[in-house]
Amino acid sequence: MTEDGLTAIFSGSSTKHIYPETSIVSRRIIDDTIDTFNDITKSGKSIDIAEIDEDNESTSIEFTEVTDLPKYKSIWHKIYYEYIILDKSTLDVSIKESFLYNNDLKPVEEKRRVWSWYNYLYFWLADCFNINTWQVAGTGMQLGLNWWQCWLTVWIGYTFAGIFVVLSSRVGSAYHLSFPISCRAAFGIFFSLWPIINRIVMAIVWYAVQAWLGAQPVSLMLRSIFGKDLPDRIPNHFGSPNSTTYEFMCFFIFWVVSIPFVLVPPHKIRHLFTVKAVLIPFAAFGFLIWALKRSHGKIALSTLNDFAPGGSEFSWIFVRSMMSCIANFAALIINAPDFSRFAKSPNASLWPQLIAIPLFFAITCLIGILVTAAGYEMFGINYWSPLDVLGKFLETSYTRGARAGVFLISFVFALAQLGTNISANSLSCGTDMTALFPRYINIKRGGVFCIMMALCICPWNLMSSSSKFTSSLSAYSIFLSSIYGCIFCDYYIVRRGYLKLTHMFLAQEGSYYMYGNRYGFNWRALVAYLCGIAPNLPGFIHDVGNNINISDGAIRLYYLGYPVGFFIAAVIYLTLCWFFPVPGVPVHNFLKDRGWHQRWAYVENFEEQWREELQRSDLVSDTISVDELNWKDEKIIY
């Protein structure tokens, strides 16, 4: 199967000729051995193999029998077996078993844990420079904050976001697990599908939004070449008040250009992110210097609106601007284990992320804020997006130098949007869908599904104004905040950082994370999740509905969407676990007993351990105690 996208981007060279692998055992075999095996199986013969390669000590698989390939009864059978099924070796394995364990989901062994502290700095440096980050900061200025007040909300908001990301990362760093597996502890083996589906939906929505933002630099490049009046020369037959035919054309160009990059294997597209990380800072700071030079070093220091909010109105605008920064990270918070599982050491993902997220995003937002303030000084308009200022440069000075400058800056920011969309959205969606249906979907197919669905989102309606944009962020974050509230409480308070790895991949009776039922369903998490989103639902309905009036208190509660959903879900989950204890907890009283049991897990022989446990009829006899944990050689980490 395809490697995880984030790993392939930031790690070294990848192994070529990776062929499909079984969902039950990992088949990491040298290329020649795989090719020989595939040639034999393609002949349709049944063979017995005791050992593939005696000299290859790294081979962890023993074949006992390779059955005949199915004979096609019709053209539809051939299409199914040849083109729909990705992993032919899973034909004799149930979908349930392939869901429980496969190579994409297993704990990351030492040779694949290649991320050092600087890799996390590099990742966030590449991620922070994009148009969306600028517009999140511009939202506060649209609501009436001045430049330094808006920047203060950015620092506070992204500092909280960084803390949430670090807390979410610890389970990945310690146990080397991805998000689709780590969320099984709180939600149950099979009910974990619900948070995974939530994140897939969020990735699709954000892909559409980022693609729509990418239409703006495409428009500026076209206007630099074909004339600044190009939008007026193209008739508008789009039929929506939030977009025109020209704007949709630019969006479609960006969307089409993105497709080849989504189809490229992740390990080959890592060079795109290298180019992005190098070019973006030069373009961003160059744009800032150009704007300050044209404004003669003057920026608007006070509010850019006709009114200056005060009292409680100012306080709630300040809160809304701050919450938009946290909501911007809602999806990245819950999927933090996806990249922290590749950390070389326990703290490789700790301090770099805690420092890099608020620092890098604050610098990016400051550039957007200062460009907007300089644009107001020059043109007297409070632009939401700094690229609107760049467009104004083109309108007021259509010289060869201005056209070249606008084109180059727009090209780099289009590249930035492309890179952000792939790393944060299409690869994320593809990885999660691989966890859902590993037999049929890999990262490439999941990415294609993501970009196709993005056309159905109608992002021009979400992005019609800054208030709409803020509402969209808040709407989607209330669902993810409740999910993370349950996960946080389960891992840090109830389980004290302890997970039994083999049980995370087993569905037999007695598995801690099947929660005593055949459906792998933790009803406590469901109740807590629903309670977490309930207070925000009136505000959500008010935002998405038309002419639906609610009280000011409900609206303000909705402004606090992420922390409200997080804390209510966490408290409800904690209360339910107190009255209805969950299995696999290393302490008798998680509110009074002391102790922390998070360990740097040793997973080099995990597959063998898992296969042994798989042969058992049930796991009812498994118990856990503090004394047993203290006997282990694994290092406790905090």
Sequence and secondary structure as in RCSB ss.txt:
>XXXX:A:sequence
MTEDGLTAIFSGSSTKHIYPETSIVSRRIIDDTIDTFNDITKSGKSIDIAEIDEDNESTSIEFTEVTDLPKYKSI
WHKIYYEYIILDKSTLDVSIKESFLYNNDLKPVEEKRRVWSWYNYLYFWLADCFNINTWQVAGTGMQLGLNWWQC
WLTVWIGYTFAGIFVVLSSRVGSAYHLSFPISCRAAFGIFFSLWPIINRIVMAIVWYAVQAWLGAQPVSLMLRSI
FGKDLPDRIPNHFGSPNSTTYEFMCFFIFWVVSIPFVLVPPHKIRHLFTVKAVLIPFAAFGFLIWALKRSHGKIA
LSTLNDFAPGGSEFSWIFVRSMMSCIANFAALIINAPDFSRFAKSPNASLWPQLIAIPLFFAITCLIGILVTAAG
YEMFGINYWSPLDVLGKFLETSYTRGARAGVFLISFVFALAQLGTNISANSLSCGTDMTALFPRYINIKRGGVFC
IMMALCICPWNLMSSSSKFTSSLSAYSIFLSSIYGCIFCDYYIVRRGYLKLTHMFLAQEGSYYMYGNRYGFNWRA
LVAYLCGIAPNLPGFIHDVGNNINISDGAIRLYYLGYPVGFFIAAVIYLTLCWFFPVPGVPVHNFLKDRGWHQRW
AYVENFEEQWREELQRSDLVSDTISVDELNWKDEKIIY
>XXXX:A:secstr
    HHHHHHSS   SS     SSS     HHHHHHHHHHHHTT  B  S S TT TT       B      SSH
HHHHIIIII S GGGTTS HHHHHH  TTTS   GGG  B HHHHHHHHHHHH SHHHHHHHHHHHHHT  HHHH
HHHHHHHHHHHHHHHHHHHHHHHHH   HHHHTHHHH TTTTHHHHHHHHHHHHHHHHHHHHHHHHHHHHHHHHH
H TTHHHHS      TT  HHHHHHHHHHHHHHHHHHHS HHHHHHHHHHHHHHHHHHHHHHHHHHHHHTTT   
 S SSSS   HHHHHHHHHHHHHHHHHHTHHHHHTTHHHHTTBSSTTTTTHHHHHHHHHHHHHHHHHHHHHHHHH
HHHHS   SSHHHHHHHHHHH   HHHHHHHHHHHHHHHHHHHHHHIIIIIHHHHHHHHHH TTT  HHHHHHHH
HHHHTTS HHHHTSSHHHHHHHHHHHHHHHHHHHHHHHIIIIIISTT   TGGGG  STT GGGTTSTT   HHH
HHHHHHHHGGGHHHHHHHHSSS    HHHHHHHHTHHHHHHHHHHHHHHHHHHHS  SS SSS TTT      B 
   TTHHHHHHHHHTSS  TT    HHHHHHS S B  
